[in-house]
């Protein structure tokens, strides 16, 4: 069926996509590649296609075709750039029939990539690697491998990056993740004397436009970048009935901040980074080989607004509720804190998890989560953690103040100063320091900052032997109420949750549970559900309430205190 389609005189992109889908053997298979017809025309049963840096670095120069011809001779078929799809398949079919022979090892599409084929997967792969290796050796001999500028890394400018994220998010019409990179490669490139010329010609290959936009933003003038994007759209979209995508940049090159990559999620920002790091290498190689030369803007625009590529983006589905937003959770290694990390991440947020326990670093293995060891009693450690937060994700939208200790059960008559001070230093003083340090970032949150404070049933209903814990949580609640009054003008909401009897935490071992249940003459199960509703409260339940308080459901609520305890008779 594909070979039949290749013989047609013309076929629109949507018709081609429909025909490919109709020819699919497994109806549940992913949509076929737009280059499926092209693959079918090649002689091997297996086809490999890549945008290898070494190949693109040669073709994206004024003498790209000559470089390829000089390197491979007649061993590869050279195809001038044509937008992927039916037109490219037709052109390849014609040129392959005219020029290919037993000596043909591969096919190079100028400013696009390399194709190889074989009767086995290994044959196709090994030919591909061999041709790419030759291109790398060619570039190495021409000294076209390294950027020759070196940079002594500076400290991260936290507030400047967060402010930039706020402007980019406003331009995009939605919160965005902005990841900062100031390593040697990034800083060497952004401080190139001719950065404006070499970085504003276009992407290494047209497909990249969907992740990086056609051009990066040089510096931090988001308004000027968006105006230029509007002009680009109007110039190339005239009369085509297209709707403009958001004009916000996806790549930022700033001499002080470095390389910043932008995405709707941390994953999207990471993909943009991966692509642009390859682009940096390609640009610098091409510059050594005669100058970087990308495709004209019209060709890039045609791919950016191509029906088939737009359909690919739409298939990704609706964004998660907290997509593009960043949450910071303290006391995140276990219990309620760990559950909060999981719940916020499940709702699409990028999450920074803080804890004094080194096990918190293991949470980094979860999607969109960064675990950081931090003792929140020390302001320098808080500052360093916030710098890492902004570097990883761009700012802060939501703060969950969960870290705390219960302390030993002591009557007031024998409660010593050290025990009292230790509990208050963690449950109260550290949270004051965190609120103070995060306030400038929360003010810049695109949808308004939110703080969820994990209080305690002991605030409205204290128990004997818990003076330090009860007093510290009561003081924290009062601090949150004052913050709600003061921060409302900054569009920051502050609310308090009061959980009780959350037994799936490190505090409640099976031994302690049995002892407490026996004290009240109950079974463990009865003790766990000893509340008005006779339900068990879990860390996940508390986490989901924290998520709800930070969601649009409560976007007009601040200064509230909400119990999650199954109904406590003393509180009621």
C-alpha positions as CSV (number, residue, x, y, z in Angstrom):
1,X,0.0,0.0,0.0
2,X,2.8,2.4,0.8
3,X,4.6,1.7,-2.5
4,X,1.3,2.3,-4.3
5,X,0.9,5.7,-2.5
6,X,4.4,6.7,-3.6
7,X,3.3,6.5,-7.2
8,X,0.5,9.1,-6.8
9,X,1.1,12.5,-8.3
10,X,-0.1,14.3,-5.2
11,X,-1.4,13.5,-1.7
12,X,-2.2,16.1,1.0
13,X,-0.8,15.7,4.4
14,X,-4.1,14.8,6.0
15,X,-4.9,12.4,3.2
16,X,-1.5,10.8,3.6
17,X,-2.1,10.4,7.4
18,X,-5.5,8.8,6.8
19,X,-4.1,6.4,4.2
20,X,-1.3,5.4,6.5
21,X,-3.7,4.8,9.3
22,X,-6.0,2.7,7.1
23,X,-3.0,0.6,6.0
24,X,-2.0,-0.1,9.6
25,X,-2.2,-3.8,10.5
26,X,-2.7,-3.3,14.3
27,X,-5.4,-0.7,14.9
28,X,-4.0,0.0,18.4
29,X,-0.5,0.8,17.1
30,X,0.9,4.4,17.3
31,X,0.3,6.7,14.3
32,X,2.8,5.8,11.5
33,X,5.7,8.1,10.9
34,X,5.2,10.8,8.3
35,X,8.2,9.3,6.6
36,X,6.7,5.8,6.4
37,X,6.3,6.0,2.6
38,X,9.9,7.1,2.3
39,X,11.1,4.2,4.4
40,X,9.1,1.8,2.2
41,X,10.9,3.0,-0.9
42,X,14.3,2.1,0.5
43,X,15.6,-1.4,-0.4
44,X,16.2,-2.8,3.1
45,X,13.7,-4.4,5.5
46,X,15.1,-2.2,8.3
47,X,15.6,1.6,8.1
48,X,17.5,3.8,10.6
49,X,17.0,7.6,10.6
50,X,18.7,10.1,12.8
51,X,19.5,13.8,13.1
52,X,23.1,13.0,14.1
53,X,25.0,16.1,15.2
54,X,28.0,15.3,13.0
55,X,25.8,15.1,9.9
56,X,23.8,18.2,10.7
57,X,26.9,20.1,11.6
58,X,28.2,19.5,8.0
59,X,25.0,20.2,6.2
60,X,24.0,23.4,8.0
61,X,26.8,25.4,6.4
62,X,26.9,27.4,3.1
63,X,28.9,24.5,1.5
64,X,27.0,21.7,3.2
65,X,26.5,19.7,0.0
66,X,30.1,20.0,-0.9
67,X,31.2,18.8,2.6
68,X,29.0,15.7,2.3
69,X,30.2,15.0,-1.3
70,X,33.8,15.4,-0.3
71,X,33.4,13.1,2.7
72,X,31.3,10.3,1.2
73,X,31.7,10.6,-2.6
74,X,29.1,8.6,-4.4
75,X,28.4,6.3,-1.4
76,X,25.5,8.4,-0.2
77,X,22.6,9.9,-2.1
78,X,22.2,13.6,-1.4
79,X,18.6,15.0,-1.2
80,X,18.0,18.7,-1.1
81,X,15.8,19.9,1.8
82,X,12.1,19.3,1.3
83,X,9.6,19.3,4.1
84,X,8.9,15.8,5.4
85,X,5.8,14.1,4.0
86,X,4.5,13.0,0.7
87,X,6.6,15.6,-1.4
88,X,9.8,14.3,0.2
89,X,8.9,10.7,-0.4
90,X,8.2,11.5,-4.1
91,X,11.4,13.3,-4.5
92,X,13.4,10.5,-2.9
93,X,11.7,8.0,-5.1
94,X,12.7,9.9,-8.2
95,X,16.3,10.5,-7.2
96,X,16.8,7.0,-5.8
97,X,15.6,5.5,-9.1
98,X,18.0,7.8,-11.0
99,X,21.1,7.8,-8.9
100,X,21.2,4.9,-6.4
101,X,23.1,1.7,-7.0
102,X,24.9,-1.2,-5.3
103,X,27.4,1.3,-4.0
104,X,24.8,3.4,-2.2
105,X,25.2,3.0,1.6
106,X,22.9,5.8,2.9
107,X,21.0,8.9,2.1
108,X,21.6,12.4,3.5
109,X,18.8,14.9,3.6
110,X,20.4,18.3,3.7
111,X,19.7,20.2,7.0
112,X,17.6,17.2,8.1
113,X,19.5,13.9,8.7
114,X,20.8,10.6,7.7
115,X,19.1,7.4,6.5
116,X,20.6,3.9,6.3
117,X,19.0,0.5,5.6
118,X,19.8,-3.2,5.7
119,X,18.2,-6.6,5.6
120,X,18.7,-6.9,9.3
121,X,18.5,-4.4,12.1
122,X,22.2,-4.8,12.8
123,X,23.2,-4.1,9.2
124,X,21.2,-0.9,9.1
125,X,22.6,0.2,12.5
126,X,26.2,-0.6,11.8
127,X,26.1,1.3,8.5
128,X,24.6,4.2,10.3
129,X,27.2,4.3,13.0
130,X,30.0,4.0,10.4
131,X,28.8,6.9,8.4
132,X,28.3,9.1,11.4
133,X,31.8,8.2,12.7
134,X,33.3,9.3,9.4
135,X,31.5,12.6,9.7
136,X,32.8,13.0,13.3
137,X,36.4,12.3,12.1
138,X,35.9,14.8,9.2
139,X,34.8,17.5,11.7
140,X,37.7,16.6,14.1
141,X,40.3,17.1,11.4
142,X,38.7,20.4,10.6
143,X,39.0,21.3,14.4
144,X,35.2,21.7,14.4
145,X,34.4,20.2,17.8
146,X,34.9,22.5,20.7
147,X,33.7,25.9,21.6
148,X,36.9,27.9,22.3
149,X,35.5,30.1,25.0
150,X,35.7,29.2,28.7
151,X,33.8,30.7,31.6
152,X,34.3,30.8,35.3
153,X,30.8,30.0,36.7
154,X,29.1,32.6,38.8
155,X,26.5,32.3,41.5
156,X,22.9,31.7,40.5
157,X,20.8,34.9,40.5
158,X,17.7,33.4,42.1
159,X,15.3,36.2,42.0
160,X,16.3,37.3,38.5
161,X,15.5,33.8,37.2
162,X,12.2,33.6,39.1
163,X,11.2,37.0,37.7
164,X,12.1,35.9,34.2
165,X,9.9,32.8,34.7
166,X,7.0,35.0,35.7
167,X,7.3,37.1,32.5
168,X,7.6,34.0,30.3
169,X,4.6,32.3,32.0
170,X,2.5,35.5,31.5
171,X,3.5,35.5,27.8
172,X,2.6,31.8,27.5
173,X,-0.7,32.2,29.2
174,X,0.1,29.4,31.6
175,X,2.7,28.5,34.3
176,X,5.9,27.3,32.8
177,X,8.9,25.4,34.1
178,X,12.2,27.2,33.5
179,X,15.4,25.3,34.1
180,X,18.8,27.1,34.4
181,X,22.1,25.8,33.2
182,X,25.4,27.6,33.9
183,X,27.9,24.8,33.2
184,X,31.0,25.4,31.1
185,X,29.4,24.5,27.8
186,X,26.4,26.7,28.4
187,X,28.3,29.7,29.6
188,X,30.9,29.4,26.8
189,X,28.1,29.6,24.3
190,X,26.1,32.4,25.8
191,X,29.2,34.6,26.1
192,X,30.2,34.1,22.4
193,X,31.1,37.6,21.0
194,X,28.9,36.9,18.0
195,X,26.1,35.2,19.8
196,X,23.4,37.3,18.2
197,X,24.4,36.2,14.7
198,X,25.1,32.6,15.2
199,X,22.1,31.8,17.5
200,X,19.4,33.6,15.7
201,X,19.4,31.8,12.3
202,X,17.1,28.9,13.1
203,X,17.1,25.3,14.5
204,X,19.5,22.6,13.5
205,X,16.7,20.6,11.9
206,X,13.0,21.7,11.4
207,X,11.5,19.1,13.8
208,X,13.2,20.9,16.7
209,X,10.9,23.9,16.3
210,X,8.1,22.2,18.2
211,X,10.3,22.0,21.3
212,X,12.6,25.1,21.0
213,X,10.7,27.6,18.8
214,X,12.5,28.8,15.7
215,X,14.8,31.2,17.6
216,X,16.1,31.5,21.2
217,X,15.6,34.6,23.2
218,X,18.8,36.5,23.7
219,X,18.7,38.3,27.1
220,X,15.5,38.8,29.2
221,X,13.3,41.1,27.1
222,X,10.2,38.8,26.9
223,X,8.0,41.5,25.5
224,X,10.4,42.2,22.5
225,X,10.7,38.5,21.8
226,X,6.9,38.1,21.8
227,X,6.5,41.1,19.5
228,X,9.0,39.5,17.1
229,X,7.2,36.2,17.2
230,X,3.9,37.9,16.4
231,X,5.6,39.5,13.3
232,X,7.0,36.2,12.3
233,X,3.6,34.6,12.5
234,X,1.8,37.3,10.6
235,X,4.4,37.3,7.8
236,X,4.3,33.6,7.2
237,X,0.6,32.7,8.1
238,X,-1.1,35.3,5.8
239,X,-4.3,33.9,4.3
240,X,-3.8,30.4,5.8
241,X,-6.4,30.5,8.6
242,X,-4.0,29.5,11.2
243,X,-4.2,30.2,15.0
244,X,-1.0,31.4,16.6
245,X,0.7,29.3,19.2
246,X,1.8,31.0,22.4
247,X,4.7,33.4,21.6
248,X,6.8,32.7,24.7
249,X,10.4,31.5,24.2
250,X,11.5,27.9,24.9
251,X,15.2,28.7,24.9
252,X,16.8,31.7,26.6
253,X,20.5,32.6,26.2
254,X,21.6,35.1,28.8
255,X,25.3,36.1,29.4
256,X,24.7,36.1,33.2
257,X,22.1,33.4,33.8
258,X,23.4,31.0,31.2
259,X,21.2,28.6,29.1
260,X,17.6,28.5,30.3
261,X,15.1,26.0,28.9
262,X,11.4,26.3,29.1
263,X,8.5,23.8,29.0
264,X,5.0,23.0,30.3
265,X,6.6,20.4,32.5
266,X,10.1,19.5,33.8
267,X,10.2,16.8,31.2
268,X,9.5,19.3,28.4
269,X,12.2,21.6,29.6
270,X,14.6,18.7,29.8
271,X,13.8,17.8,26.2
272,X,14.4,21.4,25.1
273,X,17.7,21.3,26.9
274,X,18.8,18.1,25.3
275,X,18.0,19.4,21.8
276,X,19.6,22.8,22.3
277,X,22.9,21.3,23.7
278,X,23.1,19.4,20.4
279,X,22.3,22.6,18.6
280,X,25.2,24.4,20.3
281,X,27.6,21.7,19.2
282,X,26.3,21.8,15.6
283,X,26.5,25.6,15.4
284,X,30.0,25.7,16.7
285,X,31.1,22.9,14.3
286,X,29.4,24.6,11.4
287,X,31.1,27.9,12.3
288,X,34.5,26.2,12.0
289,X,33.5,24.7,8.7
290,X,32.5,28.0,7.0
291,X,29.6,29.3,9.0
292,X,26.3,28.1,10.4
293,X,23.4,28.3,8.0
294,X,19.9,27.1,9.0
295,X,16.8,26.8,6.8
296,X,14.8,29.9,5.8
297,X,12.1,31.0,8.3
298,X,9.3,29.9,5.9
299,X,10.5,26.3,5.9
300,X,10.7,26.3,9.7
301,X,7.2,27.9,10.0
302,X,5.7,25.3,7.7
303,X,6.8,22.5,10.1
304,X,5.9,24.5,13.3
305,X,2.3,24.9,12.0
306,X,2.1,21.7,10.0
307,X,-1.2,19.9,10.6
308,X,0.4,16.6,11.3
309,X,2.8,18.0,13.9
310,X,0.0,20.0,15.6
311,X,-2.1,16.8,15.8
312,X,0.9,15.1,17.5
313,X,0.8,17.8,20.2
314,X,-2.9,17.5,20.6
315,X,-2.7,13.7,21.2
316,X,-0.7,14.5,24.3
317,X,-4.1,15.3,25.9
318,X,-5.1,17.9,28.5
319,X,-2.5,19.2,30.9
320,X,-2.5,18.1,34.5
321,X,-4.0,20.6,37.0
322,X,-0.6,21.7,38.4
323,X,1.3,21.5,35.1
324,X,4.1,24.1,35.0
325,X,3.8,24.8,38.7
326,X,6.4,24.1,41.4
327,X,5.8,22.9,45.0
328,X,8.2,22.7,47.9
329,X,7.5,20.2,50.7
330,X,9.4,20.0,54.0
331,X,9.8,16.9,56.1
332,X,9.4,15.0,52.8
333,X,11.3,11.8,53.5
334,X,8.4,10.0,55.2
335,X,4.8,10.1,56.4
336,X,2.6,13.1,55.5
337,X,5.5,14.9,53.7
338,X,6.3,12.0,51.5
339,X,2.6,11.6,50.6
340,X,2.4,15.3,49.8
341,X,5.4,14.9,47.4
342,X,3.6,12.0,45.6
343,X,0.2,13.8,45.5
344,X,1.5,17.1,44.1
345,X,3.6,15.2,41.5
346,X,0.6,13.1,40.5
347,X,-1.3,16.3,39.9
348,X,1.4,17.5,37.5
349,X,3.6,19.7,39.7
350,X,7.3,19.8,39.8
351,X,8.2,19.1,43.4
352,X,11.2,19.9,45.6
353,X,11.4,17.6,48.6
354,X,13.4,18.8,51.7
355,X,14.3,16.7,54.7
356,X,17.2,16.2,57.1
357,X,17.1,12.5,56.3
358,X,19.4,11.6,53.3
359,X,16.7,9.2,52.2
360,X,14.9,12.2,50.7
361,X,17.4,12.1,47.8
362,X,15.9,8.8,46.6
363,X,12.7,10.7,45.7
364,X,14.6,12.3,42.8
365,X,14.0,9.0,41.0
366,X,10.3,10.0,40.7
367,X,9.2,12.1,37.7
368,X,9.4,15.9,38.2
369,X,10.8,15.5,41.8
370,X,14.1,16.8,43.2
371,X,15.0,15.5,46.7
372,X,17.4,17.8,48.7
373,X,18.9,17.1,52.1
374,X,18.3,20.2,54.2
375,X,18.1,21.0,57.9
376,X,15.4,23.7,57.9
377,X,16.8,25.1,61.2
378,X,19.6,26.8,59.3
379,X,18.9,29.7,57.1
380,X,22.0,29.1,54.9
381,X,20.7,25.6,54.1
382,X,17.3,27.0,53.3
383,X,18.8,29.6,51.0
384,X,20.9,26.9,49.2
385,X,17.8,24.7,48.8
386,X,15.8,27.6,47.2
387,X,18.7,28.3,44.8
388,X,18.6,24.7,43.7
389,X,14.8,24.9,43.4
390,X,15.0,27.9,41.1
391,X,17.8,26.4,39.1
392,X,15.9,23.2,38.6
393,X,12.4,24.5,37.9
394,X,12.4,28.4,37.8
395,X,10.6,29.6,40.9
396,X,8.1,28.5,43.5
397,X,4.2,28.4,43.5
398,X,3.3,26.3,46.5
399,X,4.9,25.7,49.9
400,X,3.9,22.9,52.2
401,X,5.2,23.4,55.7
402,X,5.2,19.9,57.1
403,X,8.5,19.3,58.9
404,X,8.1,18.9,62.6
405,X,8.8,16.9,65.7
406,X,6.6,15.7,68.6
407,X,9.2,15.5,71.3
408,X,9.2,13.4,74.4
409,X,5.9,13.3,76.4
410,X,6.6,15.4,79.5
411,X,4.4,17.2,82.1
412,X,5.2,20.9,82.2
413,X,6.5,20.5,85.7
414,X,9.5,18.5,84.4
415,X,9.8,19.9,80.9
416,X,13.4,21.3,80.6
417,X,14.5,24.2,78.5
418,X,16.4,22.2,75.9
419,X,13.4,20.0,75.1
420,X,11.1,23.0,74.8
421,X,13.6,24.9,72.6
422,X,14.3,22.0,70.3
423,X,10.6,21.5,69.5
424,X,9.9,25.2,69.0
425,X,13.1,25.6,66.9
426,X,11.8,23.1,64.3
427,X,8.0,23.4,64.5
428,X,8.0,27.2,64.7
429,X,11.3,29.1,64.2
430,X,12.3,27.0,61.1
431,X,8.8,27.6,59.5
432,X,9.2,31.4,60.1
433,X,12.5,31.3,58.3
434,X,11.1,29.3,55.4
435,X,8.1,31.7,55.0
436,X,10.4,34.7,55.1
437,X,12.8,33.2,52.5
438,X,10.1,32.0,50.1
439,X,8.0,35.1,50.2
440,X,9.8,36.9,47.3
441,X,9.4,33.7,45.1
442,X,5.7,33.1,46.0
443,X,5.0,36.7,45.1
444,X,6.1,35.9,41.5
445,X,4.0,32.7,41.2
446,X,2.0,33.1,37.9
447,X,-1.3,31.9,39.4
448,X,-0.6,33.4,42.9
449,X,1.4,31.8,45.7
450,X,-0.1,29.2,48.1
451,X,1.0,28.0,51.5
452,X,-0.4,24.9,53.2
453,X,0.6,24.6,56.8
454,X,0.4,21.2,58.5
455,X,-0.9,22.0,62.0
456,X,-2.4,19.6,64.5
457,X,-5.6,18.6,66.3
458,X,-3.6,19.7,69.4
459,X,-4.2,23.3,68.5
460,X,-7.9,23.3,69.3
461,X,-7.7,20.3,71.6
462,X,-4.3,19.8,73.3
463,X,-3.5,16.8,75.4
464,X,-1.4,16.4,78.6
465,X,2.3,15.8,78.2
466,X,2.5,17.6,74.9
467,X,3.0,21.2,76.0
468,X,6.0,22.0,73.6
469,X,4.3,20.3,70.6
470,X,0.9,21.9,71.3
471,X,2.3,25.3,71.9
472,X,4.5,25.2,68.9
473,X,1.7,24.2,66.5
474,X,-0.6,26.8,68.0
475,X,2.0,29.5,67.5
476,X,2.6,28.2,63.9
477,X,-1.1,28.5,63.3
478,X,-1.2,32.0,64.6
479,X,1.9,32.8,62.4
480,X,-0.1,31.4,59.4
481,X,-3.1,33.6,60.2
482,X,-0.9,36.7,60.3
483,X,0.7,35.7,57.1
484,X,-2.7,35.4,55.5
485,X,-3.5,38.9,56.5
486,X,-0.2,40.4,55.4
487,X,0.3,38.4,52.1
488,X,-3.2,38.7,50.7
489,X,-2.0,41.9,48.8
490,X,0.6,39.8,47.2
491,X,-2.0,37.2,46.0
492,X,-0.6,34.6,48.3
493,X,-3.1,32.3,50.1
494,X,-2.2,30.7,53.5
495,X,-4.3,28.0,55.0
496,X,-3.8,25.4,57.8
497,X,-4.7,21.7,58.0
498,X,-5.2,20.1,61.4
499,X,-4.7,16.3,61.0
500,X,-5.2,13.9,63.9
501,X,-4.3,10.2,64.4
502,X,-2.4,9.7,61.2
503,X,-1.0,6.3,62.0
504,X,1.0,5.4,58.9
505,X,3.9,7.6,59.9
506,X,7.3,6.8,61.5
507,X,6.0,8.0,64.9
508,X,3.4,5.2,65.1
509,X,5.2,1.9,65.3
510,X,3.1,-1.3,65.7
511,X,4.4,-1.5,69.3
512,X,3.2,2.0,70.1
513,X,-0.1,1.4,68.4
514,X,-0.8,-1.7,70.5
515,X,0.2,0.0,73.7
516,X,-2.1,3.0,73.1
517,X,-5.0,0.8,72.0
518,X,-4.6,-1.4,75.1
519,X,-4.5,1.8,77.3
520,X,-8.0,2.7,76.0
521,X,-9.2,-0.9,76.1
522,X,-9.5,-1.2,72.3
523,X,-8.2,-3.3,69.5
524,X,-5.7,-1.6,67.2
525,X,-8.4,-1.3,64.4
526,X,-10.8,0.3,66.9
527,X,-8.2,2.7,68.0
528,X,-7.3,3.7,64.4
529,X,-11.0,4.6,63.7
530,X,-11.8,6.1,67.1
531,X,-13.5,9.2,65.7
532,X,-17.0,10.4,64.9
533,X,-17.0,8.9,61.3
534,X,-15.2,5.7,62.3
535,X,-12.7,6.1,59.5
536,X,-8.9,5.8,59.4
537,X,-6.9,8.9,58.4
538,X,-3.9,8.2,56.2
539,X,-1.0,10.4,55.1
540,X,-2.4,10.2,51.6
541,X,-5.7,11.7,52.8
542,X,-3.8,14.7,54.4
543,X,-1.8,15.1,51.2
544,X,-4.8,15.2,49.0
545,X,-6.4,17.9,51.2
546,X,-3.2,19.9,50.9
547,X,-3.4,19.6,47.1
548,X,-7.0,20.7,47.2
549,X,-6.2,23.7,49.3
550,X,-3.6,24.7,46.7
551,X,-5.9,24.1,43.8
552,X,-8.4,26.5,42.1
553,X,-11.2,24.9,44.3
554,X,-9.9,27.2,47.2
555,X,-8.6,30.1,45.1
556,X,-10.8,32.5,47.2
557,X,-9.9,31.0,50.6
558,X,-7.1,32.2,52.9
559,X,-6.6,32.1,56.6
560,X,-8.7,29.0,57.0
561,X,-8.2,26.1,59.4
562,X,-9.5,22.8,58.3
563,X,-9.6,19.6,60.4
564,X,-8.9,16.2,58.8
565,X,-9.5,13.9,61.8
566,X,-12.7,11.9,61.0
567,X,-14.5,14.2,63.5
568,X,-12.9,14.6,67.0
569,X,-15.5,15.0,69.8
570,X,-13.2,17.3,71.8
571,X,-12.6,19.6,68.8
572,X,-16.3,19.6,67.8
